[in-house]
């Protein structure tokens, strides 16, 4: 049998593991799911005869290497910082690897060695990054096949709460890794707008949001995401004048999160002993360099213009009440904030999340200017089988099947899914799961 090893049984793993198990009897796959939380792994495997749950702390080197050595292919849904540990073992033990995360500099450094070893390390095979690449390349290749010259490309994506479950002033609930939400935007943004390079640092990112009209949904806010310029060459858009990748949220979220950043509440450097400390104690201590003696004075300092909205949003999160924090050991502000957000933005049993992706292309064809939009809206089934888990997990799972059955060949080294032999079959099968784009030409 073929042994598929999956590291991680968290929020994004449900559809991935379900798909692999459903295909396992046909292709004679044994699916091993390893997670530090044994209950999470057992929950995902259930009683399936071709599934095995294993408790594993990823830093347990001997156990980790033994499991990788026994696998035929490795899929990692671990936090991004941990992929490199797994990738190094995969290189040493001659195993192919698939992740849904951005290619880090560390992972990129393994390209030549992986290629020379005849291995494939396919990264960015999830939603964003992942489906965004594949759906964009499908359109880019088609426009160029018809003789069009693309001069503007904007790509937006966000994991949100579905309108029917939107019952809080932030218009947001957690459907994926909560730490990634806390850290979002920390690397700032670099993009191209009308021929001019733009750089926005973390401190200003969420106040420089753009309003975008999404067909079938309405107006969303979007903030620039990471380094958009990296994808000019990867997408073959070297002559483009606008190149922007951005993240969707609602406007209230951007305003509130900007205040949180300016107050220093996402800081990871300063450590606090929070024994017997309340959230208000922490708030005042963390913002000691912000003018004002009271909580409201501090909020007014960072955003006087939208003070009422900011104070209402932060008060709803209960970031400065007298509740005990209840965390042991030295922790940073980001840890404390994450704990509170996991409580306040918790998805209830009957809640539904939503994934929204939207591409906008502007191009010239035969002397005529044209605009093309492509929009994806997916709602989750429940708090386990979420839209986020569906759109992150299924691309990985489908690609795994294509790779193991020999449908994808001659791809070596560190790659992302921008090639036709990958995006065509993956997008085709994703459409059978309701992951399908609505496209529109505007002349």
Beta strands, then each sheet from edge to edge (+ up, - down):
strand 1: 2-7
strand 2: 29-35
strand 3: 51-55
strand 4: 73-76
strand 5: 96-99
strand 6: 120-123
strand 7: 149-161
strand 8: 189-193
strand 9: 196-200
strand 10: 210-214
strand 11: 218-224
strand 12: 226-227
strand 13: 242-249
strand 14: 271-273
strand 15: 330-332
strand 16: 353-365
strand 17: 368-379
strand 18: 413-416
strand 19: 438-442
sheet 1: 3+ 2+ 1+ 4+ 5+ 6+ 18+
sheet 2: 10+ 11- 13+ 7+ 16- 17+ 19-
sheet 3: 9+ 8- 12-
sheet 4: 14+ 15-
end
